[in-house]
Protein backbone atom coordinates (compact mmCIF):
# COMPACT_ATOMS: atom_id res chain seq x y z
CA UNK A 1 0.00 0.00 0.00
CA UNK A 2 1.31 3.39 -0.82
CA UNK A 3 1.30 6.74 0.88
CA UNK A 4 1.86 10.21 -0.41
CA UNK A 5 3.44 13.25 1.15
CA UNK A 6 1.84 16.67 0.88
CA UNK A 7 3.85 19.81 0.23
CA UNK A 8 4.05 20.56 3.96
CA UNK A 9 5.46 17.11 4.69
CA UNK A 10 2.35 15.42 6.10
CA UNK A 11 2.13 11.75 5.23
CA UNK A 12 -1.25 10.40 4.20
CA UNK A 13 -2.51 7.06 3.03
CA UNK A 14 -2.17 3.56 4.47
CA UNK A 15 0.53 2.41 6.85
CA UNK A 16 2.30 -0.94 6.62
CA UNK A 17 -0.43 -2.63 8.67
CA UNK A 18 -3.20 -1.32 6.41
CA UNK A 19 -4.66 1.39 8.64
CA UNK A 20 -5.66 4.58 6.86
CA UNK A 21 -4.19 7.87 8.07
CA UNK A 22 -5.88 10.81 6.38
CA UNK A 23 -4.64 14.38 6.38
CA UNK A 24 -7.93 16.21 6.65
CA UNK A 25 -8.22 18.35 9.71
CA UNK A 26 -11.64 18.62 11.26
CA UNK A 27 -12.94 22.12 11.35
CA UNK A 28 -15.31 23.14 14.06
CA UNK A 29 -17.95 25.37 12.60
CA UNK A 30 -21.16 26.61 14.04
CA UNK A 31 -23.49 26.00 11.14
CA UNK A 32 -26.49 26.92 13.26
CA UNK A 33 -24.99 30.36 13.85
CA UNK A 34 -24.50 31.19 10.18
CA UNK A 35 -27.15 33.34 8.58
CA UNK A 36 -28.01 33.83 4.97
CA UNK A 37 -28.49 37.26 3.44
CA UNK A 38 -32.27 36.69 3.45
CA UNK A 39 -32.28 35.97 7.18
CA UNK A 40 -30.25 39.12 7.86
CA UNK A 41 -32.76 41.10 5.82
CA UNK A 42 -35.61 39.65 7.91
CA UNK A 43 -33.89 40.63 11.14
CA UNK A 44 -33.65 44.23 9.98
CA UNK A 45 -37.47 44.59 10.02
CA UNK A 46 -38.02 43.87 13.71
CA UNK A 47 -39.66 46.77 15.57
CA UNK A 48 -37.83 46.15 18.85
CA UNK A 49 -34.03 45.78 18.99
CA UNK A 50 -32.33 43.62 21.65
CA UNK A 51 -32.17 45.38 25.00
CA UNK A 52 -35.55 47.11 24.63
CA UNK A 53 -38.12 46.82 27.40
CA UNK A 54 -41.56 45.49 26.42
CA UNK A 55 -44.82 44.30 27.99
CA UNK A 56 -46.96 41.36 26.95
CA UNK A 57 -50.27 42.26 25.28
CA UNK A 58 -53.55 40.46 25.79
CA UNK A 59 -54.80 38.14 28.52
CA UNK A 60 -52.10 36.47 30.59
CA UNK A 61 -54.37 33.73 31.90
CA UNK A 62 -53.82 31.86 28.63
CA UNK A 63 -50.03 32.13 28.65
CA UNK A 64 -49.35 31.81 32.39
CA UNK A 65 -46.74 34.56 31.98
CA UNK A 66 -45.49 36.87 34.69
CA UNK A 67 -46.80 40.41 34.58
CA UNK A 68 -44.36 43.25 34.26
CA UNK A 69 -41.52 44.27 32.00
CA UNK A 70 -39.57 41.92 29.75
CA UNK A 71 -36.21 42.50 28.05
CA UNK A 72 -35.73 41.64 24.38
CA UNK A 73 -32.86 39.13 24.42
CA UNK A 74 -32.66 38.01 20.79
CA UNK A 75 -34.34 38.58 17.44
CA UNK A 76 -35.73 35.47 15.81
CA UNK A 77 -36.76 34.90 12.19
CA UNK A 78 -40.38 34.96 11.19
CA UNK A 79 -42.64 31.98 11.65
CA UNK A 80 -46.07 31.68 10.08
CA UNK A 81 -45.65 35.16 8.63
CA UNK A 82 -44.88 36.96 11.90
CA UNK A 83 -41.56 38.01 13.41
CA UNK A 84 -40.57 36.54 16.76
CA UNK A 85 -38.51 37.58 19.78
CA UNK A 86 -36.77 35.84 22.62
CA UNK A 87 -37.70 37.72 25.83
CA UNK A 88 -36.74 37.42 29.49
CA UNK A 89 -38.37 38.67 32.68
CA UNK A 90 -36.53 39.18 35.97
CA UNK A 91 -39.43 37.36 37.65
CA UNK A 92 -38.99 34.16 35.62
CA UNK A 93 -35.96 31.89 35.42
CA UNK A 94 -36.32 31.16 31.72
CA UNK A 95 -36.77 32.82 28.32
CA UNK A 96 -39.98 33.01 26.28
CA UNK A 97 -40.51 33.09 22.53
CA UNK A 98 -43.23 35.56 21.54
CA UNK A 99 -44.66 36.93 18.31
CA UNK A 100 -44.35 40.64 17.56
CA UNK A 101 -48.11 41.11 17.94
CA UNK A 102 -47.93 39.83 21.53
CA UNK A 103 -45.67 42.62 22.83
CA UNK A 104 -45.75 46.42 23.14
CA UNK A 105 -43.06 48.97 23.97
CA UNK A 106 -42.94 50.16 27.59
HUFEN-V750246 format. One record per run of one state. SS is the DSSP state (a for helix, b for strand, c for the rest). FROM is the first residue (numbers start at 0). TO is the last residue. If there is no record, write none. Layout:
((SS FROM TO) (SS FROM TO))
This chain:
((c 0 1) (b 2 4) (c 5 9) (b 10 13) (c 14 18) (b 19 20) (c 21 29) (a 30 32) (c 33 35) (a 36 42) (c 43 51) (b 52 55) (c 56 67) (b 68 78) (c 79 80) (b 81 88) (c 89 93) (b 94 98) (a 99 101) (b 102 104) (c 105 105))
